[in-house]
């Protein structure tokens, strides 16, 4: 009986893992990001430690707390990116661009052409994605890594 169940278990396991695979490349990541109408913030991490999860702040040793954050974002096929900050009346517009050689999608402020949020295909799934940046703004002079995790709204 065990020998009969093994093939079914194996097929089931392969099916589950195949459905939750990261994007293979920038084009695949682009398709996944633009196919979801809106993405909702799920978690904010600083150097891999959670600061915010499921709508609640989590105390952090640094004392950093995000009162302003994008509660939802969306990627449009024309390269524009809209983000709605919690409590804001309007959305902010940014520009995203794919860089196949570097295997990354980068977000920049449309007015200043600056910013440094990166999305790597390894962090883009059908049901979630992560964007990250490195900055000394939150814990000067130390450079910290910030990661934003999103899920479909």
Secondary structure, DSSP 8 states (H G I E B T S, - for coil): -HHHHHHHHHHHHHHHHHHT---SSHHHHHHHHHHSS-EEEEEEEETTEEEEETTEE---TT----SS-EEEEEE-TTSEEEEEETT-SS-EEEEEEEETTTTEEEEEETTT----EEEEGGGB-SS-EEEEEEESSSSTTS-EEEEEEEEE-
